[in-house]
Amino acid sequence: MIALIGLIVLIAAVVAGVAAVTGNIGQSHLLPTDFTIFNQHYTGSAGEVFAAGIVVGAVAAIGLALLLAGSVTTTRRHWATRRELRRSRREVTATRRDLDRAAPGKSGTGTSRRAQPQG
């Protein structure tokens, strides 16, 4: 869930940054004039534009951190499950060996028991 939220935040920051850059290319969008992001006109100095860039970068960094945190958590959970599965299989194998040793003459895993003919 954290990874999904992080991915959404990261994509939103990238879209906002790309829209700001592509909407302000050309001679008509020099800094002394207003600039446009998603059809919203803004005016400001170079410092304000730089501060807005810092905010967008911080949002992108937070989104990336959330994305990576979610993927690390998922990976750790996956490996813990795989470790538990290996341990369980070792226990089953050891139990089958013990059962085979305890009942000589019985074959296989002990799961199939055929009725012995009587008479």
N, C-alpha and C positions, 0 to 999 in steps of 0.2 A: 504494500500500500504506500509506503514511504517512497519507493522508487517511482511509482506512478505519479504522485504529487510532484516529486522532483523533476520528472520528465516534463510535466505540464508547465511548471514554472520556468524551466530552461527553455522550452519552445516559445513560451510567451515573451521571454526576454530577447530571444533571437529575432522573433518576428518584429518586435518593437524597434530593435536596433536596425534591422535591415530596412524597415519602413522609413525610419528617420533618415537614413543615409540616402536611399534611393529617391525619396521625396524632396531632397534638398540638393540635388546635383544641378549644376548649371549656373549661369551668370545671374539669373533672377533670384537666387537664394543665397546671396552672400550674407555674412553675419550682420552687417548693419541693418539689413531688412529682416522681416519676420521669416520664420521657417515653419514648415508644415509636417505634422505627424498625424496620420490617419484623418486627413482633411481638417485638422484643428490647427489654427495659426498661432504661433508663439513668437514673441519678440524677446530678445535678450542679448547679453554680452557673451564674449568668448568664455568667460568664467562660468556663467550660468549653463552654457552648453556643455562645458567640461564637467560641471557638477552633475548634470543630468546623465552624462556618460558614466560617471562613477556610480551613480545609483543603478543604472541599467546593468553595469558590470557586476555590482554587488548582488543584485537579484539573480543574475545568471550564475554567479559563483554559489549562491545558496541553493539554487535549483540543481546544479551539478553535484553539490555535496549531498543533497537529499537523494539524488539518483544513485550515487555510489554507495551511500549508507544502506539503501534498500537492497541493492544487488549483493553487497557483502553479507548482509543478514540472511538473504535467501541462500547464498552459497554455503554459509556456515550451517544452516539448517539442513541443507541437502547432504553435506558431508557427515553430519551427525547421524542422520537417518541411515546413510550407507554404512557407517561404522557399526551401528546397532544391528543392522541386517547381517553383517559379517560375523559379529559376535554370536548372534542367534543361530546362524548356520553352523558355527563351530560347536556350540552347545548341543545342537541336534545330532551332529556327527558323532560327538563324544558319547552321547546317550545311546545311540544306536550301536556303537562299538561295545559299550558296557552290556547292553542287552544281548548282543550276539555272544559275548564271552560268558554271560550268566546262563544262557540256554544253548549249550552245544548241540549240534544236530539240527537246529533250526536254521533255515537259510534266509538270506536277504535282510530286509529291513525290519521284519517282524510285523509288517502291516497286513500281509495276506496270511490268513490262517485257514488252511483246508482241513476239512473233517477227515480224521483218520478212519480207514475202513475197520469195522469191528467184526471180529469173528475168527 
